[in-house]
Structure formats: structure tokens, C-alpha cells
Amino acid sequence: MALKAVIALGFAISHLGNDDLGSRRIGFTHTIGIGKYNHRLPICPVYCTVRPEEEEKSGSNLSKRSQKDLSSLPKPLSVTDFSASPSGGSKVLIAFKGIPGAYSEDAALKAYPQCETVPCDEFEDTFKAVELLLADKAVLPIENSLGGSIHRNYDLLLRHRLHIVGEVQLPVNFCLLALPGVRAEQLKRVLSHPQALAQSDLLLNKLGVVRENVDDTAAAAQFVASNHLQDAGVIASARAGELYGLNILAARIQDDPDSITRFLVLARDPIIPRTDKPFKTSVVFTLEEGPGVLFKALAVFALREINLTKMESRPQRKRPLRVVDDSDTGSAKYFDYLFYIDFEASMAEPRAQNALAHLQEFATFLRILGCYPIDIS
């Protein structure tokens, strides 16, 4: 059976229900808060002026080992007006949320060891950086083996028109960091991202410290280093400790030593699906209400022996509730859901094309988010 939508490069179905679901393309007239970044930007049809800011001067009471020139590190991008800025480099520019030393930057460097990273203030800013040609690709976390899915990023995948072109599996290695000369028993508080604090519960209970939430693990390391906090520790990566002049008091402190975070790599253009290596495809769809409808949707993959590796449901933002007249006293309300699915097959394979053609027969909306190589490292 033929697909009702044109498949561009083998895997684009995007015309159904976009307005109802709030999908839109971000225009070049948007003012975005991506922080400040001080390298030369690539040539693009919009014009960008980047103003570098001075970092606060380091205190004189830091030891020689901990005196890092934090002003040499790139600041998150802030694009508020536009002027010509040609690119002089050929490195791949990868946007990520956070500041240098964040785990998202570690994932970007794992995927592209020679890349130049572009720090951004928020997850949505990484999308806009790619859309506005300030970066070539974006890397963002989508799920953790302990913390589960990052729902905000699922919503952003639907809101924006970037394509998933890769994935990165990054083993989590939380380190307890502090200023040089500070011992673990001297710590009264530990700063980090809420997930890092929650996943290091055993050690923190043993130390008896106060836990303080920070939006980014690397930002916590920078804060402790720049303010010379002798009583504060940080849970962050070893690389963050190196960047900000902090000592590693303990490594691999997470409760589960096998914790892994999965990241997605996003780009403006999709990649061409292949069959000579393992590929994964990510889709999002909606269904009409009715008995067995979800079973039928999943059966299109089982009938063709396609393995599902992930399924996530999210209420629709534009139409969160569906009213159904199925009660004696009037109408009942149900959540109207979007279903996100990852399956192990390339859109270059007929079985994957046939499965989505079959799914489209009873899906009210279907969009392929990307077809990309599986990270087997």
C-alpha cells in the first residue's frame, strides 16, 4: 500500500495536523536568548553581532592550581541584533545547553571529537541556534536510564522542524569536586543538578551535607570556583573539575554504576537512510479514540518483526482533552495523546516503509522525526 504523503529521502511525512499540534517554523525575526559566545559565526542569511563580556576577576586567595582564567571560556550565546559576521573556520559547530564542562558538551565531543561547541542558556535555544545557522547541529539529552525521559525535549522535537541525525549513549560518571585543599568531611553543602543529587543519594547521606539545586552541573562547578566556597562541594564531571580548577574528592559516586544518558543529535537537514549499518527511526503520531486502536498501531511493527526500543506518550498541548459521550449522565473527558516511538529499522527498508504506510491508515497525524545510525559504542 502506498504512503499518502511524499517520502523525501525515504522518510518525511509531515503534512497531517501540524496546525492543530502547534508545529511551526521559527522565523529569522525572533529575538532569542542564547547567551554570549565569542567565536566567529558561520555565514548565514541573518546578520549577527556578538558582544563578549568580561568575566569577573578571580579572587586572589585561590591557590595557584585553582586559579583558572574563566574569562577564556566561551559564554552562552545572546543574539539580540544582527550584523554581517562571515565564518572563517571549517569545524562543525555543535550547540548544547549549559556552559563548558556540562555533560551535554561531553556528549557533543564524543559524537564529534574535533567540533567547536556552542553553549546555550536553554534547550529551546539550541534548536534556534541551528535554525538561525549559528550552529550546524545540536546535542540534547532525551532520556536517562535512572531519571527517565526528559519530556520538555520531546515537546520541542514536535514544535521545531529539526531532524534527528544521530544518537549518543553517554555513561554517567559523577564526581565529587571541591577547591584544592578541601577535604570531603569539611563540606557542609553540595551543589549540583537535581538529577545528579538524587542519583548520588548514598554518598550525600553519608556525608550529611545540605543539597542545593543548580540548573547545570558545570555551572555549579563554576560558581564554587569563582566564589572560592571552601565549605561547598560540587557533583559534576571530571572535565568540569579540570576546567574550573577543582579537585576530585571521589569519582563514580552515583548510586547505580551503570547509569547512562541518551542524547540526540539534531540538524537542519535529514541524512540519507542506509541499510549497510544498524539504523533507528523515530516517529510521532496521534490516533482516534476507540477500543484496540493503540494495539493496531503497535501491531504494524510486530507484523513485520520490527523491534520497538522506546515508546513515550505526551498529552497534546493544543487539544489536551477529548470529550466522549459514553456515560449515562453526559460526556466524559479523556486526555488526547501524542505517541513517540523509536524502532530499529531504516527507512531505506521496505518493511519500515510498509509499516508506516499501514500506520497511516488509522493515524490522524504522523511525522517522522529522523532516521539515524544506532550508537553501538
RODO-2510 file (C-alpha; in nm, 4 decimals, decimal comma):
residues 377
     n   res          X          Y          Z
     1     m     0,0000     0,0000     0,0000
     2     a     0,1292     0,3439    -0,0864
     3     l     0,2040     0,6215     0,1576
     4     k    -0,0382     0,9123     0,1327
     5     a     0,2416     1,1624     0,1860
     6     v     0,5530     1,2143    -0,0181
     7     i     0,8592     1,0484     0,1394
     8     a     1,1545     1,2840     0,0933
     9     l     1,4849     1,0945     0,1123
    10     g     1,2774     0,7969     0,2169
    11     f     1,1331     0,9285     0,5407
    12     a     0,9398     1,2588     0,5577
    13     i     0,5716     1,2558     0,6444
    14     s     0,4831     1,5932     0,7879
    15     h     0,1676     1,7344     0,6343
    16     l    -0,1002     1,5960     0,8642
    17     g    -0,2377     1,8029     1,1512
    18     n     0,0590     2,0350     1,2032
    19     d    -0,1503     2,3428     1,2808
    20     d    -0,3612     2,1582     1,5358
    21     l    -0,0494     2,0285     1,7100
    22     g     0,1191     2,3661     1,7279
    23     s     0,4045     2,2833     1,4916
    24     r     0,5642     2,5916     1,3412
    25     r     0,8865     2,7036     1,1835
    26     i     1,0827     2,9625     1,3783
    27     g     1,1429     3,2697     1,1645
    28     f     1,4543     3,4827     1,1483
    29     t     1,2773     3,7769     1,3154
    30     h     1,2667     3,6112     1,6580
    31     t     1,4871     3,7559     1,9290
    32     i     1,6424     3,4694     2,1211
    33     g     1,8331     3,4460     2,4464
    34     i     2,1183     3,2111     2,3745
    35     g     2,3718     3,3862     2,5962
    36     k     2,7063     3,5236     2,4755
    37     y     2,9589     3,3407     2,2646
    38     n     3,2830     3,4849     2,1402
    39     h     3,3898     3,2917     1,8306
    40     r     3,3253     3,3779     1,4686
    41     l     2,9838     3,2743     1,3443
    42     p     2,9136     3,0912     1,0176
    43     i     2,7815     3,2685     0,7103
    44     c     2,4018     3,2808     0,7278
    45     p     2,1132     3,4755     0,5750
    46     v     2,0685     3,6678     0,9007
    47     y     2,3256     3,9049     1,0407
    48     c     2,4551     3,8618     1,3918
    49     t     2,6581     4,0755     1,6269
    50     v     2,8083     3,9034     1,9276
    51     r     2,9286     4,1190     2,2153
    52     p     3,1758     3,9497     2,4516
    53     e     3,1531     4,0302     2,8225
    54     e     3,4314     4,0402     3,0736
    55     e     3,4287     3,7673     3,3335
    56     e     3,4545     3,8771     3,6955
    57     k     3,8130     3,8851     3,8141
    58     s     3,9266     3,5823     4,0083
    59     g     3,9910     3,6314     4,3794
    60     s     4,3464     3,6489     4,4998
    61     n     4,3010     3,3891     4,7714
    62     l     4,2715     3,0927     4,5350
    63     s     4,5681     2,8585     4,5241
    64     k     4,7831     2,8604     4,2119
    65     r     4,6331     2,5336     4,0977
    66     s     4,2759     2,6590     4,1235
    67     q     4,3328     2,9953     3,9523
    68     k     4,1673     2,9263     3,6175
    69     d     4,1152     3,2011     3,3625
    70     l     3,7381     3,1610     3,3455
    71     s     3,7113     3,4546     3,1052
    72     s     3,8800     3,2417     2,8392
    73     l     3,5844     3,0019     2,8366
    74     p     3,3001     3,0685     2,5904
    75     k     2,9850     3,2229     2,7324
    76     p     2,6317     3,1159     2,6299
    77     l     2,5162     3,2940     2,3133
    78     s     2,2957     3,6044     2,3202
    79     v     2,1640     3,7224     1,9845
    80     t     1,9712     4,0500     2,0112
    81     d     2,0634     4,2355     1,6896
    82     f     2,2134     4,1367     1,3572
    83     s     2,5161     4,2375     1,1501
    84     a     2,7355     4,0568     0,8989
    85     s     2,9754     3,8052     1,0503
    86     p     3,1432     3,5721     0,7993
    87     s     3,2808     3,2363     0,9067
    88     g     3,6489     3,1606     0,8741
    89     g     3,6569     2,8071     1,0121
    90     s     3,5540     2,4652     0,8936
    91     k     3,4907     2,2930     1,2277
    92     v     3,1446     2,1553     1,2969
    93     l     2,9618     2,3849     1,5400
    94     i     2,7568     2,1915     1,7968
    95     a     2,5037     2,3697     2,0199
    96     f     2,4301     2,2366     2,3686
    97     k     2,2523     2,3559     2,6833
    98     g     2,4799     2,4721     2,9610
    99     i     2,8321     2,6058     2,9929
   100     p     3,1684     2,4426     2,9145
   101     g     3,2106     2,1257     3,1187
   102     a     2,8434     2,0231     3,1016
   103     y     2,7614     1,6595     3,0299
   104     s     2,5846     1,7695     2,7114
   105     e     2,9156     1,9109     2,5909
   106     d     3,0810     1,5780     2,6754
   107     a     2,8214     1,4071     2,4544
   108     a     2,8890     1,6551     2,1715
   109     l     3,2628     1,5885     2,1939
   110     k     3,2041     1,2127     2,1936
   111     a     2,9974     1,2384     1,8749
   112     y     3,2273     1,4964     1,7081
   113     p     3,5727     1,4962     1,8747
   114     q     3,7006     1,7858     1,6573
   115     c     3,3899     2,0032     1,6891
   116     e     3,3590     2,3535     1,8292
   117     t     3,0866     2,3680     2,0939
   118     v     2,8301     2,6474     2,1250
   119     p     2,6883     2,6838     2,4798
   120     c     2,3242     2,7932     2,5083
   121     d     2,1096     2,9056     2,8005
   122     e     1,8068     2,6824     2,7409
   123     f     1,7137     2,3675     2,5492
   124     e     1,4999     2,5669     2,3044
   125     d     1,7941     2,7973     2,2371
   126     t     1,9893     2,5017     2,0969
   127     f     1,7111     2,4482     1,8407
   128     k     1,7104     2,8169     1,7484
   129     a     2,0883     2,8257     1,7189
   130     v     2,0691     2,5578     1,4487
   131     e     1,7670     2,7129     1,2778
   132     l     1,9393     3,0530     1,2633
   133     l     2,2593     2,8941     1,1276
   134     l     2,4575     2,9862     1,4401
   135     a     2,5397     2,6168     1,4771
   136     d     2,5469     2,3173     1,2440
   137     k     2,3948     2,0691     1,4869
   138     a     2,2531     2,0480     1,8376
   139     v     2,3005     1,7806     2,1028
   140     l     2,0379     1,7442     2,3746
   141     p     1,9551     1,4756     2,6333
   142     i     1,6348     1,2814     2,5789
   143     e     1,6387     1,0119     2,8490
   144     n     1,8390     0,8684     3,1367
   145     s     1,8360     0,5056     3,2473
   146     l     1,7503     0,6128     3,6045
   147     g     1,5768     0,9507     3,5708
   148     g     1,3637     0,8538     3,2706
   149     s     1,2557     1,0750     2,9815
   150     i     1,3099     1,4494     2,9517
   151     h     0,9591     1,5476     2,8499
   152     r     1,0439     1,9074     2,7660
   153     n     1,2687     1,7929     2,4840
   154     y     1,0013     1,5654     2,3383
   155     d     0,7728     1,8689     2,3160
   156     l     1,0484     2,0720     2,1473
   157     l     1,1058     1,7996     1,8870
   158     l     0,7476     1,8451     1,7716
   159     r     0,7464     2,2243     1,7955
   160     h     1,0552     2,2657     1,5780
   161     r     1,1461     2,1248     1,2368
   162     l     1,4947     1,9895     1,3009
   163     h     1,5756     1,6297     1,2103
   164     i     1,7317     1,3665     1,4343
   165     v     2,0544     1,2593     1,2607
   166     g     2,2264     1,0642     1,5373
   167     e     2,2279     0,9490     1,8971
   168     v     2,4936     0,9347     2,1686
   169     q     2,4942     0,6975     2,4655
   170     l     2,6988     0,8606     2,7428
   171     p     2,7813     0,6648     3,0602
   172     v     2,7292     0,8816     3,3672
   173     n     3,0368     0,9408     3,5851
   174     f     2,9509     1,1766     3,8707
   175     c     3,2469     1,3177     4,0618
   176     l     3,2516     1,4976     4,3956
   177     l     3,4569     1,8151     4,3421
   178     a     3,5881     2,0846     4,5747
   179     l     3,8511     2,3571     4,5911
   180     p     4,2115     2,2399     4,6300
   181     g     4,2936     2,1617     4,9929
   182     v     3,9300     2,0997     5,0938
   183     r     3,8502     1,7503     5,2285
   184     a     3,5160     1,5736     5,1936
   185     e     3,4476     1,5837     5,5698
   186     q     3,4797     1,9637     5,5637
   187     l     3,1894     2,0065     5,3240
   188     k     2,8646     2,1462     5,4618
   189     r     2,6743     2,1627     5,1321
   190     v     2,6882     2,0150     4,7837
   191     l     2,5620     2,1912     4,4704
   192     s     2,4504     2,0208     4,1508
   193     h     2,1636     1,9477     3,9137
   194     p     1,8659     1,7855     4,0939
   195     q     1,9111     1,4596     3,8990
   196     a     2,2794     1,4385     3,9941
   197     l     2,1944     1,4964     4,3599
   198     a     1,9169     1,2358     4,3512
   199     q     2,1394     0,9768     4,1838
   200     s     2,4199     1,0281     4,4402
   201     d     2,1976     0,9812     4,7423
   202     l     2,4091     0,7197     4,9258
   203     l     2,7260     0,9299     4,9419
   204     l     2,5433     1,2511     5,0278
   205     n     2,3598     1,0824     5,3148
   206     k     2,6913     0,9513     5,4441
   207     l     2,8448     1,2996     5,4339
   208     g     2,5374     1,4582     5,5945
   209     v     2,5535     1,7681     5,3734
   210     v     2,2849     2,0113     5,2635
   211     r     2,1860     1,9703     4,8972
   212     e     2,1434     2,2779     4,6788
   213     n     1,9867     2,2582     4,3329
   214     v     2,1570     2,4255     4,0360
   215     d     2,0351     2,4188     3,6763
   216     d     2,3620     2,2797     3,5377
   217     t     2,6392     2,0670     3,6901
   218     a     2,9133     2,2703     3,5233
   219     a     2,7514     2,5947     3,6382
   220     a     2,7724     2,4631     3,9953
   221     a     3,1451     2,3979     3,9489
   222     q     3,1991     2,7454     3,8063
   223     f     3,0039     2,9046     4,0935
   224     v     3,2036     2,7312     4,3658
   225     a     3,5346     2,8097     4,1935
   226     s     3,4617     3,1756     4,1172
   227     n     3,3269     3,2440     4,4686
   228     h     3,6004     3,0421     4,6462
   229     l     3,3483     2,8484     4,8551
   230     q     3,5532     2,6427     5,0997
   231     d     3,2520     2,4715     5,2581
   232     a     3,0819     2,3706     4,9308
   233     g     3,1287     2,0700     4,7090
   234     v     3,0001     2,0012     4,3592
   235     i     2,8738     1,6963     4,1743
   236     a     2,9873     1,7310     3,8146
   237     s     3,2113     1,5724     3,5544
   238     a     3,5864     1,5270     3,5857
   239     r     3,6228     1,7592     3,2881
   240     a     3,4305     2,0337     3,4712
   241     g     3,6705     1,9958     3,7626
   242     e     3,9657     2,0367     3,5288
   243     l     3,8147     2,3421     3,3586
   244     y     3,7357     2,5262     3,6823
   245     g     4,0331     2,4206     3,8933
   246     l     3,8533     2,1869     4,1344
   247     n     3,9918     1,8685     4,2873
   248     i     3,8210     1,5311     4,2531
   249     l     3,7440     1,4035     4,6041
   250     a     3,5609     1,0925     4,4785
   251     a     3,4709     0,9525     4,1354
   252     r     3,1773     0,7402     4,0176
   253     i     2,9720     0,8362     4,3194
   254     q     2,6332     0,7646     4,1585
   255     d     2,4207     0,5001     4,3303
   256     d     2,3889     0,2959     4,0100
   257     p     2,7262     0,2484     3,8398
   258     d     2,5584     0,1608     3,5079
   259     s     2,3608     0,4837     3,4648
   260     i     2,3546     0,6043     3,1021
   261     t     2,2129     0,9172     2,9415
   262     r     2,0969     0,9068     2,5801
   263     f     2,1413     1,2208     2,3697
   264     l     2,0006     1,3100     2,0284
   265     v     2,1909     1,4907     1,7534
   266     l     1,9732     1,7352     1,5568
   267     a     2,0359     1,9092     1,2232
   268     r     1,8502     2,1235     0,9709
   269     d     1,8581     1,8522     0,7049
   270     p     1,7958     1,4780     0,7382
   271     i     2,0560     1,2191     0,6471
   272     i     2,0007     0,9606     0,3753
   273     p     1,8893     0,6271     0,5277
   274     r     2,1123     0,3274     0,4606
   275     t     2,0939    -0,0470     0,5053
   276     d     2,4630    -0,1292     0,5469
   277     k     2,4589    -0,0480     0,9213
   278     p     2,2009    -0,0576     1,2026
   279     f     1,9593     0,2364     1,1847
   280     k     1,6881     0,3615     1,4158
   281     t     1,3790     0,5624     1,3200
   282     s     1,1840     0,7964     1,5481
   283     v     0,8210     0,8894     1,4759
   284     v     0,5356     1,0743     1,6459
   285     f     0,1667     1,0148     1,5746
   286     t    -0,1862     1,0558     1,7114
   287     l    -0,4796     0,8173     1,6992
   288     e    -0,8561     0,8384     1,7089
   289     e    -1,0197     0,7214     2,0300
   290     g    -1,1520     0,3661     2,0204
   291     p    -1,1044     0,0130     2,1538
   292     g    -0,7866    -0,1560     2,0335
   293     v    -0,6595     0,1410     1,8306
   294     l    -0,3227     0,1564     2,0060
   295     f    -0,2909    -0,2210     1,9746
   296     k    -0,3440    -0,1900     1,5986
   297     a    -0,0826     0,0871     1,5778
   298     l     0,1804    -0,1241     1,7524
   299     a     0,0857    -0,4333     1,5548
   300     v     0,2043    -0,2769     1,2274
   301     f     0,5599    -0,3125     1,3609
   302     a     0,5170    -0,6566     1,5184
   303     l     0,3722    -0,7985     1,1955
   304     r     0,6964    -0,7050     1,0185
   305     e     0,9281    -0,8120     1,3023
   306     i     1,0399    -0,4555     1,3720
   307     n     1,1712    -0,4099     1,7250
   308     l     1,0411    -0,1105     1,9236
   309     t     1,3071     0,0356     2,1549
   310     k     1,1142     0,3283     2,3037
   311     m     0,7570     0,4467     2,3479
   312     e     0,6551     0,7749     2,5107
   313     s     0,3137     0,9387     2,5369
   314     r     0,2514     1,3119     2,5861
   315     p    -0,0815     1,4981     2,6106
   316     q    -0,1431     1,7248     2,3140
   317     r    -0,0738     2,0867     2,4073
   318     k    -0,3348     2,2390     2,1752
   319     r    -0,6064     1,9805     2,2440
   320     p    -0,5277     1,8157     2,5782
   321     l    -0,8790     1,6808     2,6379
   322     r    -1,1189     1,4792     2,4250
   323     v    -1,4904     1,4828     2,5126
   324     v    -1,6661     1,1494     2,4604
   325     d    -2,0359     1,0928     2,5151
   326     d    -2,0136     0,7455     2,6654
   327     s    -2,1789     0,7833     3,0054
   328     d    -2,5371     0,7827     3,1323
   329     t    -2,5060     1,1292     3,2837
   330     g    -2,3481     1,3158     2,9942
   331     s    -1,9997     1,3369     2,8494
   332     a    -1,6661     1,2047     2,9763
   333     k    -1,3258     1,3656     2,9229
   334     y    -1,0059     1,1857     2,8255
   335     f    -0,6554     1,3075     2,7568
   336     d    -0,5689     1,3284     2,3865
   337     y    -0,2202     1,1854     2,3441
   338     l     0,0776     1,2072     2,1124
   339     f     0,2778     0,8858     2,0860
   340     y     0,6529     0,8928     2,0282
   341     i     0,8098     0,5663     1,9116
   342     d     1,1660     0,4584     1,8283
   343     f     1,2090     0,1413     1,6229
   344     e     1,5089    -0,0466     1,4895
   345     a     1,4811    -0,0229     1,1119
   346     s     1,5997     0,2082     0,8376
   347     m     1,3534     0,3952     0,6186
   348     a     1,5513     0,2534     0,3262
   349     e     1,3990    -0,0857     0,4142
   350     p     1,0640    -0,1775     0,2531
   351     r     0,9372    -0,3236     0,5826
   352     a     0,9748     0,0153     0,7547
   353     q     0,8043     0,1972     0,4675
   354     n     0,5201    -0,0552     0,4648
   355     a     0,4793    -0,0339     0,8428
   356     l     0,4328     0,3432     0,8310
   357     a     0,2001     0,3165     0,5317
   358     h    -0,0079     0,0735     0,7368
   359     l     0,0057     0,3015     1,0430
   360     q    -0,1079     0,5998     0,8391
   361     e    -0,4358     0,4240     0,7608
   362     f    -0,5628     0,4945     1,1131
   363     a    -0,3254     0,7653     1,2420
   364     t    -0,4732     1,1158     1,2434
   365     f    -0,1242     1,2667     1,2400
   366     l     0,2133     1,1109     1,1558
   367     r     0,5556     1,2695     1,1391
   368     i     0,8987     1,1107     1,1103
   369     l     1,1432     1,2888     1,3402
   370     g     1,4524     1,1207     1,1980
   371     c     1,6234     0,8084     1,0716
   372     y     1,9784     0,7733     1,2032
   373     p     2,2573     0,5268     1,2886
   374     i     2,2304     0,3445     1,6211
   375     d     2,5054     0,4275     1,8699
   376     i     2,6656     0,0912     1,9429
   377     s     2,9773     0,2307     2,1159
***
